[in-house]
């Protein structure tokens, strides 16, 4: 892993000048998103935390930057023939939006199981969507075939110097707005964002009057692809992660080279920490982020000793999360904090049994949301039943008091815990 004592290799394909030119090229057509301090998250993590709100871009993700930088460098002939990409996520929408704005025909190849809402959003930006294959690899291969057959220009989501330079403009803005940042915590999927941002960080660190800026990458534990590449490990890359935006099995060749040279460390975060971070950002900062967008905060929550006392910049890289999934994440967070609970209570199957239990809930000022009776599928005697009661409480201590009161009343009570 990189150290600040090392001198960046001159063979790296992207320089600070490339990023600065990219910023001049795209700045009038993207949102200069704010970089703001979070006093609450700073107190929680022990670091001084600044957030870069890239979820406020028009398509709700930083991917617009690299896509636009690439589009603006195409020849007139290439523009006329059009561009193509393989993506079911933010790259598709960012590319489609700016290509449509510039009058460039766009084709996006997506796997056949891509959610309808993502297909509709991409088509809404004027793209021609082609559904092919069940997995991304099949969609990617088909896009490359169409590239050759139709003369399209393929726009890679991360492994292209023009894309990397565009993504690096995030760091240009962050370090202009908050020059005192000494640590950047950046999500890694294919590596385009961290490659561009680490290029800027290293150059400014080594500039006259500069100060060391550490760059730390973050990956989901289920998809440690860049971590494997850099550290020579062989952990599996599979699973249903909340951070699907960084669920990349194979990082780029170009990005891997830059990361190996310029990035100081890569940390892994659990699904639970990603869920907690999505919930905290909504509750504290009143901002919606997707799983990948919450990865930076998840790193601080999971490795507090790693960042304690530092001035940290976190990129909220995207905000495209399914509303039903977001609701599920928030409810699970309520359950883990004790504000939402399901209690399993053993009762006698006779009149008044539920009434007497409900009285205890009333005495403890607990709101009952749902009640489920189970008489048949139980190991209890025929005159017994299991009742599950979902309820709303103030906090974990309130839940503990309720359970204590139920048990004191003679009721066998247990909590149904999340996995």
Residue pairs with C-beta under 8 A, 6 or more apart in sequence:
1 230
1 231
1 260
1 263
1 264
1 265
1 266
2 215
2 260
2 261
2 262
2 263
2 264
3 264
4 205
4 212
4 214
4 264
6 261
7 206
8 202
8 203
8 206
8 261
8 262
9 261
12 199
12 257
12 258
12 261
12 262
13 161
13 164
13 254
13 257
13 258
14 161
14 164
14 165
14 168
14 195
14 196
14 199
14 258
15 199
15 203
16 199
16 200
16 203
16 204
18 161
18 165
18 168
18 199
19 165
19 168
19 169
19 171
19 172
19 196
19 199
19 200
20 172
21 165
22 65
22 69
22 162
22 165
22 166
22 168
22 169
23 169
23 172
23 173
25 68
25 69
25 72
25 73
26 65
26 68
26 69
26 72
26 166
26 169
27 169
29 68
29 98
29 101
30 57
30 58
30 64
30 65
30 68
31 56
31 57
31 58
32 173
33 52
33 53
33 54
33 56
33 57
33 173
34 52
34 53
34 56
34 177
35 50
35 51
35 52
35 53
35 173
35 174
35 177
35 178
35 313
36 50
36 51
36 53
37 48
37 49
37 50
37 51
38 49
38 50
38 51
38 284
38 285
40 284
41 49
41 51
41 280
41 284
41 285
41 297
41 300
42 48
42 49
44 280
44 301
45 300
45 301
45 304
45 307
45 308
45 312
46 304
46 307
46 308
46 309
47 183
47 300
47 304
47 307
47 308
47 309
47 310
47 311
47 312
48 310
48 311
48 312
49 297
49 300
49 312
49 314
50 174
50 178
50 181
50 311
50 312
50 313
50 314
51 285
51 314
51 316
52 170
52 173
52 174
52 313
52 314
52 315
52 316
53 287
53 316
54 61
54 62
54 170
54 293
54 315
54 316
54 317
54 318
55 61
55 287
55 288
55 289
55 290
55 293
55 316
55 317
55 318
55 319
56 319
57 64
57 94
58 64
58 97
59 90
59 93
59 94
59 97
59 125
59 320
60 90
60 318
60 319
60 320
61 90
61 93
61 94
61 245
61 293
61 317
61 318
61 319
61 320
62 90
62 167
62 170
62 193
62 315
62 317
62 318
63 89
63 90
63 91
63 93
63 94
63 95
63 157
63 167
63 318
64 94
64 97
64 98
65 94
65 166
65 167
65 169
65 170
66 94
66 158
66 160
66 162
66 163
66 164
66 165
66 166
66 167
66 192
66 196
67 91
67 94
67 95
67 98
67 99
67 155
67 163
67 166
68 94
68 98
68 166
69 162
69 163
69 165
69 166
69 169
70 155
70 160
70 162
70 163
70 166
71 79
71 83
71 95
71 98
71 99
71 102
71 104
71 155
72 102
73 162
74 83
74 104
74 153
78 153
79 102
79 103
79 104
81 105
81 150
81 151
81 152
81 153
82 99
82 104
82 105
82 106
82 107
82 150
82 152
82 153
83 95
83 99
83 104
83 105
83 106
83 107
83 152
83 153
83 154
83 155
84 106
84 107
84 108
84 109
84 143
84 146
84 147
84 150
84 152
84 153
84 154
84 155
85 91
85 92
85 95
85 106
85 107
85 108
85 109
85 143
85 154
85 155
85 156
85 157
86 108
86 109
86 110
86 136
86 139
86 140
86 142
86 143
86 144
86 157
87 95
87 108
87 110
87 157
88 110
88 111
88 114
88 118
88 136
88 139
89 118
89 244
89 245
89 320
90 245
90 318
90 320
91 155
91 157
92 108
92 110
92 118
92 122
92 127
93 121
93 122
93 125
93 320
95 106
95 108
95 127
95 155
96 106
96 108
96 122
96 125
96 126
96 127
97 125
99 105
99 106
99 126
99 127
100 106
100 125
100 126
100 127
105 128
106 125
106 126
106 127
106 128
107 127
107 128
107 129
107 130
107 143
107 146
107 150
107 152
108 122
108 127
108 128
108 129
108 130
109 129
109 130
109 131
109 132
109 139
109 140
109 142
109 143
109 146
110 118
110 119
110 122
110 129
110 130
110 131
110 132
110 139
111 131
111 132
111 133
111 134
111 135
111 136
111 138
111 139
112 131
112 132
112 133
112 134
113 134
114 131
115 322
117 322
119 129
119 131
122 129
123 129
130 142
130 146
132 138
132 139
132 142
133 139
133 141
133 142
143 154
144 154
146 152
147 153
147 154
155 163
156 163
156 252
157 163
157 190
157 192
158 164
158 167
158 189
158 190
158 191
158 192
158 193
158 195
158 251
158 252
158 255
159 190
159 191
159 192
159 252
159 253
159 254
159 255
160 192
160 254
161 254
163 192
164 192
164 195
164 196
164 199
164 254
164 255
164 258
165 196
166 196
167 192
167 193
167 195
167 196
167 197
168 195
168 196
168 197
168 199
168 200
169 196
170 193
170 196
170 197
170 315
171 184
171 196
171 197
171 198
171 199
171 200
171 201
172 200
174 181
174 184
174 313
174 315
175 181
175 200
175 201
175 204
175 213
175 313
178 311
178 313
180 311
181 213
181 311
181 312
181 313
182 211
182 212
182 213
182 214
182 310
182 311
182 312
183 213
183 214
183 215
183 216
183 307
183 310
183 311
183 312
183 313
184 197
184 198
184 201
184 213
184 214
184 215
184 216
184 312
184 313
184 315
185 216
185 218
185 296
185 299
185 300
185 307
185 312
185 313
185 314
185 315
186 193
186 194
186 197
186 198
186 215
186 216
186 217
186 218
186 296
186 315
187 193
187 194
187 217
187 218
187 219
187 243
187 245
187 246
187 292
187 293
187 295
187 296
187 315
187 317
188 194
188 217
188 218
188 219
188 226
188 246
188 251
188 259
188 266
189 223
189 245
189 246
189 247
189 248
189 251
189 292
190 248
190 251
190 252
190 255
191 226
191 251
191 252
191 255
191 256
191 258
191 259
192 252
192 255
193 315
193 317
194 215
194 217
194 255
194 259
194 263
195 254
195 255
195 258
195 259
195 262
197 215
197 315
198 215
198 258
198 259
198 262
198 263
199 258
199 262
201 213
201 215
201 262
202 213
202 215
202 262
204 210
204 213
205 211
205 212
205 213
214 264
214 265
214 310
215 262
215 263
215 264
216 263
216 264
216 265
216 266
216 267
216 299
216 306
216 307
217 226
217 227
217 259
217 263
217 265
217 266
217 267
218 266
218 267
218 268
218 269
218 295
218 296
218 298
218 299
219 225
219 226
219 227
219 246
219 266
219 267
219 268
219 269
219 295
220 241
220 242
220 243
220 246
220 247
220 268
220 269
220 271
220 274
220 291
220 295
221 268
221 269
221 270
221 271
222 237
222 238
222 239
222 240
222 241
222 247
222 271
223 237
223 238
223 239
223 241
223 243
223 246
223 247
223 248
223 249
224 233
224 235
224 237
224 268
225 237
225 248
225 249
225 250
225 251
226 248
226 251
226 255
226 256
226 259
226 266
227 233
227 235
227 266
227 268
228 234
228 235
228 237
229 251
229 256
229 259
229 260
230 256
230 259
230 260
230 263
230 266
231 266
237 247
237 248
237 249
238 249
241 247
241 271
241 274
241 291
242 271
242 274
242 275
242 278
242 291
242 325
242 329
243 274
243 290
243 291
243 292
243 294
243 295
244 290
244 291
244 292
245 290
245 291
245 292
245 293
245 317
245 318
245 320
246 292
246 295
251 259
259 266
265 306
267 299
267 302
267 303
267 306
269 295
269 298
269 299
269 302
270 298
270 302
273 298
273 301
273 302
274 291
274 294
274 295
274 298
275 329
275 332
275 333
276 298
276 301
276 333
276 336
277 289
277 294
277 295
277 297
277 298
277 301
278 289
278 290
278 291
278 293
278 294
278 321
278 326
278 329
279 329
279 330
279 333
280 297
281 287
281 288
281 289
281 293
281 294
281 297
281 316
282 288
282 289
282 326
282 330
287 316
287 319
288 319
288 321
288 326
289 316
289 318
289 319
289 321
290 318
290 319
290 320
290 321
291 321
292 317
292 318
293 315
293 316
293 317
293 318
293 319
294 316
295 317
296 314
296 315
296 316
297 314
299 306
299 307
300 307
300 312
300 314
331 340
332 418
334 340
335 341
335 342
335 418
336 418
337 395
337 396
338 393
338 395
338 396
338 397
338 398
338 399
338 400
339 392
339 393
339 394
339 395
340 369
340 390
340 391
340 392
340 393
341 390
341 391
341 393
341 399
341 415
341 416
342 388
342 389
342 390
342 391
342 415
342 416
343 388
343 389
343 391
343 402
343 403
343 406
343 413
343 414
343 415
343 416
344 386
344 387
344 388
344 413
344 414
344 415
344 416
345 357
345 386
345 387
345 388
345 389
345 406
345 411
345 412
345 413
346 380
346 384
346 385
346 386
346 387
346 411
346 412
346 413
347 353
347 354
347 357
347 384
347 385
347 386
347 387
347 411
348 383
348 384
348 385
349 375
349 383
349 384
349 385
350 383
354 371
354 387
356 409
357 387
357 389
357 406
357 409
357 411
358 368
360 402
360 405
360 406
360 409
360 411
361 368
361 389
361 391
361 402
363 405
364 398
364 401
364 402
364 405
366 391
366 392
366 393
366 398
366 402
367 391
367 392
367 393
368 389
368 390
368 391
369 390
369 391
369 392
370 388
370 389
370 390
371 387
371 388
371 389
371 390
372 387
372 388
372 389
372 390
373 385
373 386
373 387
374 385
374 386
374 387
374 388
375 385
378 384
378 385
378 386
380 386
388 416
391 402
393 399
393 402
399 415
403 413
403 415
406 413
407 413
